[in-house]
Amino acid sequence: MKVELLPDERVDMLYNDDVHIIQSKSVFSFSLDAVLLANFAEPRKNGRGLTVDLGAGNGAVSLFMAHKVSGQIVGVEIQERLADMAQRSVMMNDLTDKIRIMNADMRDIFNDIRPGSADMVVSNPPYFSIDNEHTVMHENKHYAIARHELMADLDLVTYTAKKLLKNKAHFFMVHRPDRLFEILESLQKNHLSPKQIQFVYPKVGEPANIVLIDAIKDGKLTGAKILPPIVTHNLDDTYTDAVWSIYEGRQQHG
């Protein structure tokens, strides 16, 4: 379906051009993190239940997961402009019967989504705490809200995921390794037990800059796995074969 683009918008294509997504340098563009999360998140076998994408941005994760999720996807995005971009991308990809975008604060979604009804929750949340003295706030308000915990912090995201999920259902999140201990504490506080952790490295020999976490609601505290690492770039700054295969939709985690 054709949709109207605003002057600052463009359309990018992924998964061998099967997915079209509206991007904007002045508002929001998805990053590699979204692609990695969509690849990492794995629905239950034969699961046809609800998937909720918290902090959906321009809809990247929801769109990238549509091909492997049998049930409905609800993307929750607090910023009106980003939610509008996401909705138009859903229309462009003819996925209005599968993906619904809610322009809402995640605190207010339970009038519309029944607690304990989701088979899976995914989130690419704001990474940077506003209490961190080293945090430099982005001047663009859209990027500032997307990257900094101005509207939603880590505890709100994990609490909302817990409240949405069915018992023993999974929460998949991408975040920064330098907040790993905060993340684990927040998950445990909300009865979400990490089951798989995967670190992502920009290059061989460099510290990890992304962490992917799979946690289960009311699961046992034992049995966690550290998955093999992902390296995103070669020494010449090109993407590794592993990352290209993810961009093309050919690789699954683990």
C-alpha positions as CSV (number, residue, x, y, z in Angstrom):
1,M,0.0,0.0,0.0
2,K,1.3,3.5,-0.9
3,V,1.5,6.0,2.0
4,E,2.4,9.7,2.1
5,L,5.9,10.6,3.3
6,L,6.7,13.8,5.0
7,P,9.6,16.0,3.6
8,D,12.2,14.7,6.1
9,E,11.3,11.0,5.7
10,R,12.8,8.2,3.6
11,V,12.0,4.5,3.1
12,D,14.6,1.9,4.0
13,M,14.3,-1.8,3.1
14,L,15.5,-4.9,4.9
15,Y,15.2,-8.7,4.8
16,N,16.0,-8.8,1.0
17,D,13.7,-5.8,0.5
18,D,10.7,-7.6,2.0
19,V,10.3,-5.1,4.8
20,H,9.9,-1.3,4.1
21,I,10.2,1.1,7.0
22,I,9.8,4.9,7.2
23,Q,12.9,6.6,8.7
24,S,13.8,10.2,9.5
25,K,17.2,11.7,10.5
26,S,15.4,14.6,12.2
27,V,12.9,12.4,14.1
28,F,14.0,8.8,14.5
29,S,15.9,6.0,12.7
30,F,16.2,2.5,14.0
31,S,19.7,1.1,14.7
32,L,21.3,-2.3,14.6
33,D,20.0,-3.0,18.1
34,A,16.4,-3.3,16.7
35,V,17.5,-5.8,14.1
36,L,19.4,-7.9,16.7
37,L,16.5,-7.9,19.1
38,A,14.0,-9.0,16.4
39,N,16.4,-11.8,15.4
40,F,17.0,-12.8,19.1
41,A,13.3,-12.9,20.2
42,E,11.8,-16.3,19.6
43,P,8.1,-17.0,19.9
44,R,6.8,-20.1,21.6
45,K,6.5,-23.1,19.2
46,N,3.1,-23.0,17.5
47,G,2.3,-19.9,19.6
48,R,-0.5,-17.8,18.2
49,G,-0.7,-15.5,21.2
50,L,-0.1,-11.8,21.6
51,T,3.2,-10.1,21.3
52,V,3.7,-6.6,22.8
53,D,6.6,-4.3,21.6
54,L,7.2,-1.8,24.4
55,G,8.7,1.5,23.2
56,A,8.1,0.6,19.6
57,G,9.7,3.7,18.1
58,N,9.0,3.7,14.3
59,G,7.9,0.1,14.5
60,A,11.1,-1.5,13.5
61,V,11.1,-4.5,15.8
62,S,7.4,-5.2,15.2
63,L,7.9,-5.1,11.5
64,F,11.0,-7.3,11.6
65,M,9.3,-9.9,13.7
66,A,6.0,-10.1,11.7
67,H,7.2,-13.0,9.6
68,K,7.9,-15.3,12.5
69,V,5.0,-14.4,14.9
70,S,1.8,-16.3,14.3
71,G,-0.4,-14.1,16.4
72,Q,-1.0,-10.4,16.7
73,I,1.6,-7.8,17.5
74,V,0.8,-4.6,19.5
75,G,3.5,-1.8,19.3
76,V,3.3,0.7,22.1
77,E,4.9,4.1,21.5
78,I,4.5,7.2,23.6
79,Q,5.7,9.7,20.9
80,E,2.9,10.7,18.5
81,R,5.2,11.4,15.6
82,L,7.0,8.1,15.9
83,A,3.8,6.2,16.4
84,D,2.5,7.8,13.2
85,M,5.6,6.7,11.3
86,A,5.2,3.2,12.6
87,Q,1.5,3.1,11.6
88,R,2.3,4.2,8.1
89,S,5.1,1.6,7.8
90,V,2.6,-1.1,8.9
91,M,0.2,0.1,6.2
92,M,3.0,0.2,3.6
93,N,3.8,-3.4,4.4
94,D,0.1,-4.5,4.2
95,L,0.3,-5.7,7.9
96,T,-2.6,-3.8,9.4
97,D,-4.3,-7.2,10.1
98,K,-1.2,-8.3,12.1
99,I,0.3,-5.3,13.7
100,R,-1.5,-2.6,15.7
101,I,0.3,0.6,16.9
102,M,-0.8,2.2,20.1
103,N,0.2,5.8,20.7
104,A,0.2,5.6,24.5
105,D,2.2,5.7,27.7
106,M,2.9,2.1,28.7
107,R,1.4,2.9,32.1
108,D,-2.0,3.4,30.4
109,I,-2.2,0.4,28.2
110,F,-4.0,-2.0,30.5
111,N,-7.5,-0.6,29.7
112,D,-6.8,-1.9,26.3
113,I,-4.5,-4.9,26.9
114,R,-5.6,-7.4,29.5
115,P,-2.9,-8.2,32.1
116,G,-1.4,-11.6,31.8
117,S,-2.5,-12.0,28.2
118,A,0.8,-11.7,26.3
119,D,2.8,-14.7,25.1
120,M,5.9,-12.6,24.5
121,V,7.0,-9.0,25.2
122,V,10.0,-7.4,23.5
123,S,11.6,-4.0,24.2
124,N,14.4,-1.8,22.9
125,P,14.0,0.7,25.8
126,P,15.8,4.0,26.4
127,Y,19.4,3.1,27.5
128,F,20.6,6.1,29.4
129,S,19.6,7.0,32.9
130,I,19.0,10.7,33.5
131,D,20.7,10.3,36.9
132,N,24.0,9.5,35.3
133,E,26.3,12.5,35.6
134,H,28.1,11.5,32.4
135,T,24.9,11.4,30.3
136,V,24.7,14.0,27.6
137,M,21.1,14.7,26.5
138,H,20.4,14.7,22.8
139,E,19.2,18.2,21.7
140,N,16.5,16.6,19.4
141,K,13.5,15.9,21.7
142,H,12.5,12.8,19.7
143,Y,15.9,11.2,20.1
144,A,16.2,12.4,23.7
145,I,13.0,10.6,24.7
146,A,14.0,7.5,22.7
147,R,17.5,7.3,24.2
148,H,17.1,8.6,27.7
149,E,14.8,7.6,30.5
150,L,12.6,10.7,30.4
151,M,9.3,9.0,29.8
152,A,10.1,5.4,30.8
153,D,12.9,3.9,32.9
154,L,14.2,0.4,33.3
155,D,12.0,-0.6,36.2
156,L,8.8,0.6,34.4
157,V,9.7,-1.4,31.3
158,T,10.4,-4.6,33.3
159,Y,7.3,-4.1,35.5
160,T,5.1,-3.6,32.5
161,A,6.5,-6.7,30.8
162,K,5.8,-8.7,33.9
163,K,2.2,-7.5,34.1
164,L,1.6,-8.2,30.4
165,L,3.0,-11.7,30.3
166,K,1.4,-15.0,30.9
167,N,3.0,-17.3,33.5
168,K,6.2,-18.8,32.0
169,A,6.1,-16.5,29.0
170,H,9.2,-14.7,27.8
171,F,10.5,-11.1,27.8
172,F,13.2,-10.2,25.3
173,M,15.2,-7.0,25.7
174,V,18.2,-5.3,24.2
175,H,20.3,-3.0,26.4
176,R,23.8,-1.8,27.3
177,P,26.2,-4.1,29.2
178,D,27.3,-1.3,31.4
179,R,23.9,-1.4,33.1
180,L,23.8,-5.2,33.3
181,F,23.7,-5.5,37.1
182,E,20.8,-2.9,37.2
183,I,19.0,-4.9,34.5
184,L,19.4,-8.2,36.4
185,E,18.2,-6.6,39.6
186,S,15.2,-5.0,37.9
187,L,14.3,-8.3,36.3
188,Q,14.5,-10.2,39.5
189,K,12.4,-7.6,41.3
190,N,9.7,-8.2,38.8
191,H,9.9,-12.1,38.9
192,L,11.6,-12.3,35.5
193,S,14.4,-14.9,35.5
194,P,17.1,-14.5,32.8
195,K,17.4,-17.7,30.7
196,Q,19.7,-16.6,27.9
197,I,22.2,-13.7,27.6
198,Q,24.1,-12.9,24.5
199,F,26.8,-10.2,24.3
200,V,27.4,-8.2,21.1
201,Y,30.8,-6.8,20.3
202,P,31.6,-4.0,17.8
203,K,34.9,-5.7,16.8
204,V,37.1,-8.6,17.8
205,G,39.1,-7.6,20.9
206,E,36.8,-4.7,21.9
207,P,34.4,-4.6,24.9
208,A,30.8,-5.6,24.3
209,N,28.5,-2.7,23.6
210,I,25.1,-4.5,23.4
211,V,23.5,-7.2,25.5
212,L,20.5,-9.3,24.6
213,I,18.5,-10.9,27.4
214,D,15.8,-13.5,27.3
215,A,13.9,-13.8,30.7
216,I,10.9,-15.9,31.7
217,K,8.1,-14.9,34.0
218,D,8.1,-16.8,37.3
219,G,10.9,-19.1,36.1
220,K,13.6,-20.8,38.1
221,L,16.7,-18.8,38.9
222,T,18.9,-21.7,37.7
223,G,19.6,-22.8,34.2
224,A,20.7,-19.5,32.6
225,K,22.9,-19.8,29.4
226,I,25.5,-17.4,28.0
227,L,25.1,-17.7,24.2
228,P,28.0,-17.4,21.8
229,P,29.0,-13.8,21.1
230,I,28.1,-11.8,18.0
231,V,30.7,-9.5,16.4
232,T,29.1,-6.8,14.3
233,H,32.0,-5.3,12.3
234,N,35.2,-6.5,10.6
235,L,38.4,-4.5,11.1
236,D,37.6,-2.5,8.0
237,D,34.3,-1.4,9.5
238,T,32.2,-3.5,7.2
239,Y,29.5,-5.7,8.7
240,T,30.5,-9.3,9.5
241,D,28.8,-12.1,7.6
242,A,26.8,-12.9,10.7
243,V,25.3,-9.5,10.8
244,W,24.6,-9.5,7.1
245,S,22.8,-12.8,7.5
246,I,20.6,-11.2,10.2
247,Y,19.8,-8.2,8.1
248,E,18.7,-10.6,5.3
249,G,16.6,-12.6,7.8
250,R,18.6,-15.8,7.5
251,Q,20.0,-16.2,11.0
252,Q,18.5,-17.0,14.3
253,H,20.3,-16.6,17.7
254,G,21.9,-19.5,19.6
